Amino acid sequence: MTDLSQASSKPISVRRTVIILLVAALLGLFAGLAATRTTVASSQAIAVISIGKPNKDGFLEEPFSLIERIKSTGFATTVAARAAMPDLTTLLPARQYGGAGALEARTLREPTLIEIRVNLPRAEAAQKAVAAVMDQLLADHEMKERPLTDSVRSSLPLIEKGVSQLVESRDMITKRLGSLPQDGQTDQEIAALRSALALTETGLSSLVDSARALTVLAVDSRKTQIVAAPTVMTTSGGSFYRMTAAGTVVGLVIGFLLLQLFPSLFRARSAA
């Protein structure tokens, strides 16, 4: 009888089978525990911000540029200082910048809406970090918006004053034209007054258009604002048990596959 036929004729060892299946189940359990370690110890803080618009067609900052900027090391350093959490300098930046990638961001259905997530071990730290991110974005966009706001605020009074002066000049010219006799002796003065009136009307129309454009700009502009305050999500205990149970089951399945593929491992040894 050949060695192969002798091995196949040996009875399967129940003890060896139980031991191997038990080891496979334990290995699966440990794998499940390892997989749940980061999930159980992690909290995720989520907030949504709406990017401001200086007019109906533009953004204070392009959404995708904003997303890349807040993943940078420079932004993380600023946020870390604002939150008084030095670890954020290395935790928040994306992995391509040498960070841990704790900060994630994406656009929602509307391009102006940006969802920001911060993943940290402790819930209070995650919430504090995402709040600092939002505050920093608001401060950055306020600085971007300030020149435009200041320009509108300073220009409108000047334009309104100019409109008032031109209206007064127009009324005076119109009144003077109405008071001149139509006897041909004042034709030169009338022509000069009519020319001045035309220039006044043109200047007045231009100023009125400028005032209207600035008013529309002020109405269409929108500040960056938080539309969803930071909330924290943590992994429930149920997911921990599900993952460890799944790991155990997978280990058992692998053990049974070994039984089918390598039955010689489970056969009893021959007596000496």
TISELO-221146 format. One line per 10 residues: number of its first residue (from 1); their letters; for each residue x, y, z of N, C-alpha, C. Coordinates in nm, 3 decimals. Layout:
N
NUM) A) X,Y,Z,X,Y,Z,X,Y,Z  ... .
% end
This chain:
272
1) MTDLSQASSK) 0.085,-0.119,0.000,0.000,0.000,0.000,0.089,0.125,0.000  0.054,0.218,-0.086,0.137,0.339,-0.096,0.115,0.429,0.024  0.210,0.528,0.039,0.198,0.623,0.151,0.072,0.705,0.138  0.033,0.745,0.012,-0.086,0.826,-0.008,-0.211,0.753,0.032  -0.215,0.625,-0.007,-0.335,0.546,0.029,-0.339,0.521,0.178  -0.220,0.505,0.239,-0.218,0.485,0.383,-0.265,0.609,0.457  -0.223,0.729,0.408,-0.265,0.854,0.475,-0.414,0.873,0.462  -0.469,0.839,0.345,-0.613,0.862,0.325,-0.697,0.763,0.404  -0.636,0.649,0.441,-0.712,0.549,0.515,-0.711,0.574,0.665  -0.624,0.663,0.710,-0.619,0.692,0.854,-0.744,0.766,0.897 .
11) PISVRRTVII) -0.797,0.738,1.012,-0.918,0.807,1.059,-0.888,0.951,1.097  -0.990,1.038,1.079,-0.976,1.179,1.116,-0.976,1.192,1.268  -0.880,1.267,1.319,-0.868,1.286,1.463,-0.965,1.394,1.508  -1.060,1.356,1.591,-1.159,1.453,1.641,-1.090,1.558,1.726  -0.996,1.513,1.807,-0.924,1.608,1.894,-0.847,1.711,1.812  -0.776,1.661,1.708,-0.700,1.755,1.624,-0.794,1.848,1.549  -0.907,1.796,1.505,-1.004,1.880,1.433,-1.055,1.991,1.524  -1.092,1.956,1.647,-1.143,2.055,1.741,-1.038,2.162,1.771  -0.913,2.117,1.789,-0.806,2.211,1.822,-0.784,2.310,1.708  -0.777,2.257,1.585,-0.752,2.345,1.470,-0.868,2.441,1.449 .
21) LLVAALLGLF) -0.993,2.391,1.461,-1.108,2.480,1.446,-1.112,2.585,1.557  -1.073,2.543,1.678,-1.070,2.638,1.789,-0.964,2.746,1.765  -0.848,2.703,1.717,-0.742,2.801,1.688,-0.786,2.897,1.577  -0.852,2.843,1.474,-0.899,2.927,1.364,-1.003,3.027,1.414  -1.094,2.981,1.503,-1.195,3.071,1.558,-1.132,3.181,1.643  -1.032,3.145,1.723,-0.963,3.244,1.807,-0.888,3.347,1.722  -0.822,3.297,1.616,-0.754,3.390,1.526,-0.853,3.487,1.461  -0.970,3.434,1.421,-1.074,3.521,1.365,-1.124,3.622,1.466  -1.140,3.578,1.592,-1.183,3.668,1.699,-1.083,3.781,1.720  -0.954,3.745,1.723,-0.850,3.847,1.742,-0.848,3.946,1.623 .
31) AGLAATRTTV) -0.870,3.892,1.503,-0.874,3.980,1.385,-0.992,4.077,1.395  -1.107,4.027,1.444,-1.222,4.115,1.463,-1.195,4.221,1.568  -1.128,4.182,1.676,-1.092,4.279,1.780,-0.998,4.387,1.725  -0.902,4.344,1.644,-0.808,4.441,1.586,-0.881,4.537,1.493  -0.980,4.485,1.420,-1.054,4.570,1.326,-1.142,4.669,1.398  -1.191,4.632,1.516,-1.282,4.721,1.588,-1.209,4.820,1.677  -1.078,4.800,1.700,-1.006,4.887,1.794,-1.015,5.034,1.753  -0.985,5.063,1.626,-0.988,5.202,1.582,-1.130,5.255,1.574  -1.225,5.169,1.537,-1.364,5.213,1.525,-1.422,5.246,1.660  -1.400,5.158,1.757,-1.459,5.179,1.889,-1.397,5.301,1.957 .
41) ASSQAIAVIS) -1.268,5.324,1.933,-1.199,5.432,2.001,-1.210,5.566,1.929  -1.290,5.568,1.819,-1.295,5.689,1.737,-1.430,5.757,1.747  -1.428,5.890,1.748,-1.550,5.971,1.742,-1.539,6.063,1.623  -1.652,6.089,1.561,-1.655,6.172,1.440,-1.746,6.292,1.463  -1.687,6.412,1.451,-1.764,6.536,1.462,-1.793,6.588,1.322  -1.919,6.623,1.297,-1.963,6.663,1.163,-2.028,6.801,1.171  -1.997,6.885,1.073,-2.061,7.017,1.062,-2.071,7.052,0.914  -2.163,7.143,0.882,-2.182,7.186,0.743,-2.175,7.337,0.737  -2.099,7.388,0.640,-2.083,7.531,0.623,-2.127,7.570,0.482  -2.184,7.688,0.470,-2.227,7.741,0.341,-2.130,7.851,0.299 .
51) IGKPNKDGFL) -2.067,7.834,0.183,-1.969,7.932,0.136,-2.040,8.059,0.092  -1.988,8.173,0.136,-2.046,8.301,0.099,-2.026,8.333,-0.048  -2.109,8.424,-0.100,-2.102,8.464,-0.241,-2.099,8.616,-0.249  -1.996,8.674,-0.311,-1.993,8.819,-0.327,-2.096,8.868,-0.426  -2.141,8.780,-0.515,-2.248,8.810,-0.610,-2.315,8.679,-0.647  -2.415,8.686,-0.734,-2.492,8.566,-0.764,-2.414,8.464,-0.848  -2.303,8.506,-0.908,-2.230,8.418,-0.998,-2.099,8.365,-0.942  -2.053,8.414,-0.829,-1.922,8.374,-0.779,-1.924,8.327,-0.635  -1.808,8.282,-0.587,-1.790,8.237,-0.449,-1.681,8.319,-0.383  -1.690,8.333,-0.253,-1.578,8.393,-0.181,-1.454,8.305,-0.193 .
61) EEPFSLIERI) -1.477,8.174,-0.205,-1.368,8.079,-0.229,-1.428,7.958,-0.300  -1.365,7.916,-0.408,-1.415,7.803,-0.484,-1.421,7.679,-0.394  -1.533,7.603,-0.398,-1.551,7.489,-0.307,-1.435,7.390,-0.306  -1.389,7.349,-0.423,-1.282,7.248,-0.426,-1.149,7.305,-0.380  -1.128,7.433,-0.406,-1.006,7.497,-0.353,-1.011,7.504,-0.201  -1.129,7.532,-0.148,-1.146,7.536,-0.003,-1.118,7.399,0.059  -1.171,7.294,-0.004,-1.153,7.159,0.049,-1.005,7.123,0.055  -0.932,7.155,-0.051,-0.789,7.125,-0.052,-0.714,7.212,0.050  -0.755,7.336,0.064,-0.684,7.427,0.155,-0.697,7.382,0.300  -0.817,7.339,0.340,-0.836,7.303,0.481,-0.770,7.170,0.516 .
71) KSTGFATTVA) -0.725,7.096,0.414,-0.652,6.972,0.441,-0.501,6.996,0.451  -0.458,7.120,0.430,-0.315,7.150,0.426,-0.257,7.164,0.567  -0.126,7.157,0.573,-0.056,7.172,0.701,-0.070,7.313,0.757  -0.065,7.413,0.669,-0.076,7.552,0.714,-0.208,7.579,0.782  -0.317,7.530,0.722,-0.448,7.551,0.782,-0.458,7.477,0.915  -0.406,7.354,0.920,-0.409,7.276,1.044,-0.334,7.347,1.156  -0.223,7.410,1.124,-0.146,7.482,1.224,-0.227,7.598,1.281  -0.297,7.670,1.194,-0.381,7.782,1.239,-0.495,7.733,1.328  -0.558,7.624,1.288,-0.669,7.567,1.366,-0.619,7.516,1.501  -0.502,7.452,1.501,-0.446,7.401,1.626,-0.424,7.515,1.726 .
81) ARAAMPDLTT) -0.375,7.628,1.677,-0.354,7.743,1.765,-0.486,7.798,1.815  -0.587,7.804,1.727,-0.718,7.856,1.768,-0.783,7.767,1.872  -0.769,7.635,1.856,-0.831,7.540,1.949,-0.744,7.511,2.071  -0.621,7.561,2.071,-0.525,7.530,2.178,-0.504,7.379,2.189  -0.494,7.313,2.073,-0.473,7.168,2.066,-0.355,7.143,1.970  -0.232,7.145,2.019,-0.114,7.132,1.932,-0.114,7.005,1.846  -0.174,6.897,1.894,-0.173,6.771,1.819,-0.244,6.783,1.686  -0.333,6.880,1.673,-0.408,6.894,1.548,-0.317,6.928,1.431  -0.201,6.983,1.459,-0.107,7.019,1.353,-0.069,6.897,1.269  -0.058,6.782,1.333,-0.023,6.659,1.261,-0.143,6.567,1.237 .
91) LLPARQYGGA) -0.248,6.583,1.316,-0.364,6.495,1.301,-0.455,6.536,1.185  -0.476,6.666,1.166,-0.573,6.713,1.067,-0.528,6.703,0.922  -0.404,6.737,0.887,-0.367,6.740,0.744,-0.390,6.606,0.674  -0.416,6.614,0.543,-0.433,6.493,0.464,-0.301,6.415,0.458  -0.310,6.290,0.423,-0.191,6.204,0.424,-0.088,6.249,0.320  -0.134,6.309,0.209,-0.037,6.355,0.110,0.046,6.472,0.162  -0.002,6.536,0.271,0.074,6.644,0.333,0.150,6.596,0.458  0.152,6.464,0.478,0.225,6.408,0.591,0.145,6.401,0.720  0.013,6.427,0.714,-0.070,6.422,0.834,-0.141,6.289,0.850  -0.225,6.281,0.954,-0.299,6.158,0.982,-0.432,6.152,0.908 .
101) GALEARTLRE) -0.471,6.261,0.843,-0.596,6.261,0.766,-0.721,6.260,0.851  -0.714,6.320,0.971,-0.832,6.320,1.059,-0.942,6.412,1.008  -0.908,6.508,0.922,-1.008,6.600,0.868,-1.049,6.555,0.728  -1.180,6.544,0.708,-1.234,6.509,0.577,-1.337,6.615,0.538  -1.349,6.642,0.409,-1.445,6.741,0.362,-1.497,6.701,0.224  -1.622,6.735,0.197,-1.681,6.706,0.066,-1.795,6.802,0.041  -1.825,6.823,-0.087,-1.940,6.906,-0.123,-2.066,6.822,-0.116  -2.178,6.888,-0.084,-2.307,6.821,-0.082,-2.378,6.850,-0.215  -2.509,6.836,-0.219,-2.581,6.854,-0.345,-2.560,6.994,-0.401  -2.563,7.094,-0.314,-2.532,7.230,-0.358,-2.383,7.254,-0.341 .
111) PTLIEIRVNL) -2.317,7.307,-0.444,-2.171,7.328,-0.434,-2.132,7.422,-0.320  -2.225,7.509,-0.279,-2.191,7.603,-0.171,-2.187,7.535,-0.036  -2.244,7.417,-0.024,-2.250,7.346,0.105,-2.132,7.250,0.117  -2.052,7.267,0.221,-1.936,7.181,0.246,-1.955,7.109,0.379  -1.951,6.976,0.372,-1.958,6.895,0.494,-1.816,6.866,0.543  -1.792,6.896,0.669,-1.659,6.878,0.728,-1.668,6.776,0.840  -1.577,6.679,0.838,-1.573,6.574,0.941,-1.434,6.570,1.004  -1.431,6.553,1.134,-1.305,6.536,1.207,-1.315,6.409,1.290  -1.221,6.318,1.269,-1.218,6.189,1.340,-1.105,6.190,1.442  -1.143,6.181,1.569,-1.045,6.178,1.678,-1.090,6.075,1.782 .
121) PRAEAAQKAV) -0.998,6.028,1.866,-1.036,5.926,1.966,-1.142,5.973,2.064  -1.133,6.099,2.110,-1.227,6.147,2.211,-1.331,6.239,2.149  -1.457,6.222,2.192,-1.568,6.298,2.134,-1.552,6.448,2.157  -1.511,6.487,2.279,-1.499,6.629,2.308,-1.387,6.694,2.225  -1.280,6.617,2.201,-1.170,6.669,2.120,-1.214,6.686,1.975  -1.291,6.589,1.924,-1.340,6.599,1.786,-1.432,6.718,1.769  -1.522,6.739,1.866,-1.614,6.851,1.856,-1.541,6.985,1.867  -1.444,6.993,1.954,-1.367,7.117,1.970,-1.288,7.146,1.844  -1.233,7.042,1.783,-1.152,7.060,1.662,-1.237,7.107,1.545  -1.353,7.044,1.524,-1.437,7.084,1.410,-1.494,7.224,1.431 .
131) AAVMDQLLAD) -1.521,7.261,1.556,-1.568,7.396,1.585,-1.460,7.498,1.551  -1.334,7.465,1.582,-1.223,7.555,1.549,-1.205,7.567,1.398  -1.226,7.456,1.326,-1.218,7.460,1.179,-1.323,7.555,1.123  -1.445,7.544,1.173,-1.553,7.630,1.124,-1.526,7.777,1.157  -1.481,7.803,1.278,-1.452,7.941,1.318,-1.341,8.000,1.231  -1.241,7.919,1.200,-1.130,7.969,1.118,-1.178,8.000,0.976  -1.264,7.914,0.921,-1.318,7.940,0.788,-1.401,8.068,0.786  -1.483,8.089,0.889,-1.562,8.212,0.897,-1.470,8.334,0.903  -1.363,8.325,0.981,-1.270,8.437,0.993,-1.199,8.463,0.860  -1.157,8.356,0.791,-1.089,8.372,0.662,-1.180,8.441,0.560 .
141) HEMKERPLTD) -1.305,8.398,0.555,-1.397,8.453,0.456,-1.443,8.593,0.492  -1.446,8.623,0.620,-1.477,8.760,0.660,-1.369,8.856,0.611  -1.243,8.811,0.616,-1.134,8.894,0.565,-1.144,8.912,0.414  -1.187,8.807,0.343,-1.204,8.817,0.198,-1.320,8.910,0.162  -1.423,8.907,0.244,-1.544,8.984,0.214,-1.531,9.131,0.254  -1.446,9.161,0.349,-1.439,9.295,0.406,-1.407,9.403,0.303  -1.309,9.384,0.210,-1.284,9.490,0.112,-1.406,9.524,0.028  -1.481,9.421,-0.012,-1.601,9.445,-0.092,-1.706,9.519,-0.011  -1.726,9.476,0.113,-1.826,9.541,0.199,-1.788,9.686,0.226  -1.660,9.708,0.255,-1.615,9.844,0.281,-1.631,9.932,0.158 .
151) SVRSSLPLIE) -1.604,9.873,0.040,-1.617,9.950,-0.084,-1.761,9.992,-0.107  -1.854,9.901,-0.085,-1.997,9.933,-0.104,-2.040,10.038,-0.003  -1.999,10.021,0.120,-2.040,10.115,0.225,-1.985,10.255,0.202  -1.863,10.264,0.150,-1.803,10.396,0.128,-1.850,10.458,-0.004  -1.880,10.376,-0.104,-1.916,10.429,-0.236,-2.061,10.478,-0.242  -2.151,10.405,-0.180,-2.294,10.442,-0.189,-2.321,10.584,-0.140  -2.271,10.627,-0.024,-2.297,10.766,0.019,-2.244,10.870,-0.078  -2.125,10.844,-0.136,-2.069,10.938,-0.232,-2.153,10.945,-0.358  -2.198,10.830,-0.405,-2.283,10.829,-0.525,-2.416,10.898,-0.497  -2.474,10.872,-0.382,-2.601,10.936,-0.347,-2.585,11.089,-0.337 .
161) KGVSQLVESR) -2.471,11.132,-0.284,-2.445,11.275,-0.276,-2.432,11.334,-0.417  -2.360,11.262,-0.505,-2.346,11.308,-0.642,-2.479,11.316,-0.715  -2.565,11.217,-0.693,-2.699,11.217,-0.754,-2.777,11.339,-0.707  -2.771,11.365,-0.577,-2.844,11.480,-0.522,-2.796,11.611,-0.585  -2.663,11.627,-0.602,-2.608,11.749,-0.659,-2.647,11.764,-0.806  -2.645,11.655,-0.881,-2.681,11.662,-1.022,-2.830,11.689,-1.040  -2.912,11.634,-0.952,-3.055,11.663,-0.958,-3.079,11.811,-0.933  -3.008,11.864,-0.836,-3.021,12.007,-0.806,-2.976,12.092,-0.925  -2.864,12.055,-0.987,-2.814,12.127,-1.104,-2.913,12.117,-1.220  -2.967,11.998,-1.242,-3.064,11.980,-1.350,-3.186,12.068,-1.330 .
171) DMITKRLGSL) -3.236,12.072,-1.206,-3.354,12.154,-1.178,-3.324,12.302,-1.201  -3.202,12.346,-1.162,-3.166,12.487,-1.182,-3.157,12.520,-1.331  -3.097,12.431,-1.410,-3.085,12.454,-1.554,-3.223,12.456,-1.619  -3.307,12.362,-1.578,-3.443,12.357,-1.634,-3.521,12.483,-1.600  -3.506,12.529,-1.478,-3.575,12.651,-1.436,-3.524,12.772,-1.514  -3.392,12.777,-1.535,-3.334,12.890,-1.611,-3.382,12.889,-1.755  -3.388,12.771,-1.815,-3.436,12.761,-1.953,-3.581,12.807,-1.963  -3.657,12.775,-1.864,-3.798,12.815,-1.868,-3.820,12.963,-1.849  -3.721,13.029,-1.791,-3.737,13.172,-1.764,-3.686,13.261,-1.876  -3.612,13.203,-1.971,-3.557,13.284,-2.080,-3.664,13.314,-2.185 .
181) PQDGQTDQEI) -3.665,13.437,-2.238,-3.762,13.471,-2.343,-3.723,13.405,-2.475  -3.821,13.365,-2.551,-3.797,13.300,-2.680,-3.803,13.404,-2.792  -3.713,13.507,-2.786,-3.716,13.617,-2.884,-3.595,13.615,-2.975  -3.514,13.510,-2.967,-3.398,13.499,-3.051,-3.275,13.565,-2.997  -3.289,13.651,-2.898,-3.174,13.722,-2.843,-3.094,13.636,-2.745  -3.156,13.533,-2.700,-3.088,13.447,-2.599,-3.057,13.308,-2.655  -3.052,13.296,-2.786,-3.031,13.162,-2.846,-2.898,13.101,-2.801  -2.794,13.180,-2.791,-2.662,13.127,-2.752,-2.664,13.073,-2.609  -2.729,13.149,-2.521,-2.739,13.103,-2.381,-2.825,12.978,-2.370  -2.933,12.976,-2.449,-3.023,12.858,-2.447,-2.947,12.734,-2.494 .
191) AALRSALALT) -2.866,12.751,-2.600,-2.789,12.636,-2.650,-2.690,12.588,-2.546  -2.626,12.681,-2.476,-2.531,12.642,-2.372,-2.601,12.571,-2.257  -2.717,12.622,-2.221,-2.793,12.561,-2.112,-2.841,12.420,-2.151  -2.885,12.405,-2.273,-2.933,12.274,-2.319,-2.817,12.174,-2.324  -2.700,12.219,-2.365,-2.582,12.132,-2.365,-2.546,12.090,-2.223  -2.550,12.187,-2.131,-2.522,12.156,-1.990,-2.626,12.062,-1.934  -2.752,12.079,-1.974,-2.859,11.991,-1.926,-2.838,11.848,-1.975  -2.795,11.835,-2.102,-2.771,11.701,-2.157,-2.657,11.631,-2.083  -2.549,11.706,-2.056,-2.438,11.647,-1.981,-2.480,11.610,-1.840  -2.561,11.694,-1.778,-2.610,11.665,-1.642,-2.696,11.540,-1.642 .
201) ETGLSSLVDS) -2.784,11.527,-1.742,-2.870,11.409,-1.750,-2.787,11.282,-1.770  -2.683,11.291,-1.853,-2.596,11.175,-1.877,-2.522,11.135,-1.748  -2.466,11.232,-1.680,-2.397,11.204,-1.555,-2.490,11.149,-1.449  -2.612,11.203,-1.444,-2.710,11.157,-1.347,-2.750,11.013,-1.375  -2.770,10.981,-1.502,-2.806,10.843,-1.540,-2.695,10.746,-1.503  -2.570,10.788,-1.526,-2.457,10.702,-1.493,-2.448,10.676,-1.343  -2.466,10.783,-1.265,-2.460,10.767,-1.119,-2.575,10.680,-1.068  -2.693,10.698,-1.125,-2.808,10.617,-1.083,-2.783,10.470,-1.114  -2.725,10.443,-1.232,-2.692,10.304,-1.268,-2.589,10.245,-1.172  -2.489,10.325,-1.134,-2.386,10.278,-1.040,-2.447,10.249,-0.904 .
211) ARALTVLAVD) -2.535,10.337,-0.859,-2.602,10.315,-0.730,-2.686,10.189,-0.734  -2.755,10.168,-0.845,-2.838,10.048,-0.859,-2.752,9.922,-0.859  -2.638,9.927,-0.930,-2.549,9.811,-0.936,-2.492,9.778,-0.798  -2.453,9.879,-0.723,-2.401,9.856,-0.588,-2.508,9.801,-0.496  -2.630,9.850,-0.511,-2.741,9.800,-0.429,-2.768,9.653,-0.458  -2.770,9.619,-0.588,-2.791,9.479,-0.626,-2.677,9.393,-0.573  -2.555,9.444,-0.581,-2.439,9.370,-0.531,-2.452,9.344,-0.382  -2.497,9.445,-0.309,-2.515,9.429,-0.165,-2.625,9.329,-0.133  -2.731,9.329,-0.215,-2.842,9.236,-0.191,-2.801,9.093,-0.226  -2.728,9.076,-0.338,-2.690,8.942,-0.383,-2.579,8.880,-0.300 .
221) SRKTQIVAAP) -2.497,8.962,-0.237,-2.386,8.907,-0.159,-2.438,8.832,-0.037  -2.366,8.727,-0.002,-2.407,8.643,0.110,-2.285,8.601,0.189  -2.294,8.612,0.318,-2.182,8.576,0.405,-2.169,8.425,0.417  -2.047,8.381,0.443,-2.025,8.240,0.479,-2.084,8.216,0.617  -2.158,8.107,0.630,-2.224,8.081,0.758,-2.235,7.931,0.784  -2.249,7.898,0.911,-2.267,7.758,0.951,-2.415,7.723,0.939  -2.444,7.618,0.863,-2.584,7.578,0.844,-2.618,7.452,0.925  -2.517,7.381,0.973,-2.540,7.265,1.060,-2.431,7.267,1.167  -2.471,7.294,1.291,-2.375,7.302,1.401,-2.307,7.168,1.423  -2.185,7.169,1.477,-2.112,7.043,1.497,-2.189,6.943,1.583 .
231) TVMTTSGGSF) -2.195,6.821,1.535,-2.253,6.709,1.611,-2.150,6.596,1.612  -2.157,6.512,1.715,-2.059,6.405,1.731,-2.128,6.270,1.718  -2.067,6.181,1.640,-2.117,6.044,1.625,-2.011,5.949,1.678  -2.054,5.850,1.756,-1.962,5.748,1.808,-2.014,5.611,1.769  -1.921,5.515,1.762,-1.960,5.379,1.725,-2.033,5.312,1.840  -2.146,5.247,1.810,-2.224,5.179,1.914,-2.160,5.047,1.952  -2.196,4.998,2.070,-2.143,4.869,2.115,-2.187,4.755,2.028  -2.303,4.767,1.964,-2.353,4.660,1.878,-2.258,4.629,1.765  -2.198,4.734,1.706,-2.107,4.711,1.596,-1.982,4.638,1.643  -1.940,4.662,1.768,-1.825,4.592,1.824,-1.852,4.442,1.830 .
241) YRMTAAGTVV) -1.969,4.404,1.883,-2.002,4.262,1.893,-2.022,4.199,1.756  -2.080,4.275,1.663,-2.100,4.221,1.530,-1.967,4.190,1.462  -1.871,4.281,1.476,-1.742,4.261,1.409,-1.662,4.147,1.471  -1.667,4.136,1.605,-1.595,4.025,1.669,-1.662,3.891,1.637  -1.796,3.890,1.634,-1.866,3.766,1.597,-1.837,3.729,1.453  -1.834,3.830,1.365,-1.804,3.803,1.225,-1.663,3.747,1.211  -1.568,3.803,1.287,-1.432,3.752,1.282,-1.424,3.607,1.326  -1.499,3.571,1.430,-1.500,3.432,1.478,-1.557,3.338,1.373  -1.668,3.380,1.311,-1.731,3.297,1.207,-1.637,3.277,1.089  -1.571,3.386,1.048,-1.476,3.375,0.937,-1.364,3.278,0.971 .
251) GLVIGFLLLQ) -1.316,3.285,1.097,-1.212,3.192,1.139,-1.257,3.047,1.130  -1.381,3.021,1.172,-1.434,2.885,1.164,-1.448,2.839,1.019  -1.493,2.930,0.933,-1.507,2.896,0.791,-1.372,2.859,0.732  -1.271,2.937,0.768,-1.135,2.906,0.719,-1.089,2.770,0.771  -1.122,2.740,0.898,-1.087,2.609,0.954,-1.153,2.495,0.878  -1.282,2.511,0.843,-1.351,2.406,0.767,-1.293,2.394,0.626  -1.252,2.506,0.567,-1.189,2.500,0.436,-1.058,2.424,0.443  -0.983,2.446,0.549,-0.859,2.369,0.568,-0.889,2.220,0.579  -1.001,2.187,0.646,-1.041,2.047,0.659,-1.067,1.984,0.523  -1.128,2.064,0.432,-1.158,2.012,0.300,-1.035,2.007,0.210 .
261) LFPSLFRARS) -0.950,2.108,0.220,-0.836,2.118,0.130,-0.717,2.035,0.177  -0.698,2.027,0.307,-0.584,1.955,0.362,-0.631,1.855,0.469  -0.703,1.751,0.429,-0.758,1.657,0.528,-0.650,1.584,0.608  -0.530,1.577,0.550,-0.422,1.505,0.622,-0.387,1.575,0.753  -0.415,1.707,0.763,-0.385,1.777,0.887,-0.472,1.728,1.003  -0.587,1.671,0.969,-0.684,1.634,1.072,-0.685,1.484,1.100  -0.601,1.408,1.029,-0.601,1.263,1.050,-0.512,1.226,1.168  -0.546,1.122,1.232,-0.470,1.075,1.349,-0.334,1.021,1.306  -0.237,1.040,1.391,-0.106,0.986,1.364,-0.107,0.835,1.389  -0.023,0.766,1.310,-0.016,0.620,1.329,0.068,0.590,1.453 .
271) AA) 0.035,0.484,1.517,0.108,0.445,1.638,0.249,0.399,1.600  0.341,0.428,1.685,0.481,0.391,1.658,0.496,0.240,1.664 .
% end
